[in-house]
Amino acid sequence: MSTFNERLAKGFQYNGHNVTIYTFSLQYPGFLFPGTSQLSEEPAPEGLNIKVVINSINPFNWIKVGRKIEKENPDLIIVRYWLPFMGPCFGTILRIAKRNRHSKVVCIADNVIPHEKRFGDIAFTKYFVKPVDAFITMSRKVMNDLKKFNTTKSVKLIPHPLYDNFGEKVSKEEARQYLKIDSSASIILFFGFIRKYKGLDILLDAMKLIKDQVSGIKDPVLLIAGEFYDDRKIYDDQIARLGLDDSLILKTSFIKNSEVKYYFCAADVVIQPYRNATQSGVTPLAYHFEVPMIVTNVGGLPDLVPHGKVGLVTEPTAESLAASITEYFEKGENHFLPQLLEEKKKYSWDVMMEAILMC
């Protein structure tokens, strides 16, 4: 999401707007954060005014930040909402900022009802929604979820724009050489944080079915790239039980922005075996790097991946995933690429910016 925000900010700047990003000095307390680091080790993006000031758990900080934004008197405040935990923090900042009786608040809602339910979800989201003037959602599911909290404010559905700030596409040969991957293997990429709702365990069962069955897939290998946000031992035990060590490549540390292109360009197909979903940032990455996809028939995933054209839509079961993976390699990557390139043209940052400004 920080990458999305930076790209959006640069787009507004390119079109003549003055933009400031307010980001976190502390996003999550350590005991709530399942990853290894909340901070990027890469240099801050050039040409952006970024203020690292928000502490998500300090109410005195929320008042201070709210007053600062109130005094700046911006025409537009754009806020991302993805987790009810952020509701008290953002809701307070926005209430104070809007005392200037000038600033309009537009929320880009990634999720309204979270994937994993927690105490306070409904109350925190209600508190956040009240000072928002209009909403942008990137999937129909989030738009429908929002109706439970908002019945009067404007809501627009705009597809997730393509990530075009991770570098240009490189050849499959160069990418595999960089990652030290066998050039002849059939690489299936699972990319992103590893959480239960994303269905990696289902995909591992599917890989076992593929391994045990005689198929036309040459040396199928699952490349898992992303940090564990669940208990890793559960997956390690499953891998050992299924005997999949020789069918997997695990790259489970944080993936730097500068390395993202190598993982996508090394892949023959990107797979999203999610149990449930709203939209996914993985899909626009796959579009940008021009890699066909296999996604499950949940949430907003099928809306962005027309079945049989830019990839395949399947059910979140091991048997269905295994069958779709086999079908994909039988058809071949070149079967999907022409239509993927045509579909890719729809997802523009200009469309997103115009929708925000017109709210």
ABEGO torsion letter per residue (X at the ends): XAAAAAAAAAAAAAAGBBBBBBBBABABBAAABABABABBABBBBBGBBBBBABBAABAAAAAAAAAAAAAAGBABBBBBBABAAAAAAAAAAAAAAAAAGABBBBBBBABABBABBBBGAAAAAAAAAAABABBBBABAAAAAAAAAABAABBBBBBBBBBBAAAEBBBBAAAAAAAAGBBAABBBBBBBEBBBAAAGAAAAAAAAAAAAABBBABBGBBBBBBEBBABBAAAAAAAAAAAGAAAABBBBABBBBAAAAAAAAAABABBBBABABBBBBAAAAAAAAAGBBBBBBBBEAAAAABBBGAAEBBBBBBAAAAAAAAAAAAAAEAAAAAAAAAAAAAABBAAAAAAAAAAX
